[in-house]
Structure formats: structure tokens, C-alpha cells
Amino acid sequence: MTLRSSRIGSIALGLLALVLVVAAALVSAWAMEKAAMPFNEEGNHFDGLVVHHAGSEWVMAALALLLWVLVGLAGWGACRLHRRTRG
């Protein structure tokens, strides 16, 4: 791999990590907000307007966890490629 393509790759992975951080933070916040909602008589979350199915907060938390893992992998790959271009 050439020096130029390594630089471009590290920049691209760094930008991907930044985009994924925003997505992971938003999904994490949404999952925590859903988990804090009160329950209605059927056992579903109710926010005043919409009834959310019970257990959907766990799906959102799993999606957030997956996004945080992807953030870590993209950041690790960007650091590794960056070190390769410097050294």
C-alpha cells in the first residue's frame, strides 16, 4: 500500500469513526430515554402520545452497542493506518 493511499484511508476511517460516534450517541440516548418511560396497564412504555412495545429499549441498546463497537474498530483502524504513514 502506498503512502498516499494509507493517508487517505486513515482520514476516511477517522471520518467514519466521527460519523459513527454521533449515531451511537443518539441511539444510546434514545435507548436510555425509552427505558425511563413509564409503563401503561398492558406493560408497554407510554410517553403521553405513543405506546412503545415493551422490550424495544433492549433492541435499541443492542444497536447502540454494535455502533460503539464499530466506532472502536474504525478508530483503531485509523490509528493503525496513521502510525504506518508516520513510521
Salt bridges, closest charged atoms under 4 A:
ASP47 OD2 - HIS52 NE2 3.41
GLU57 OE1 - HIS45 NE2 2.93
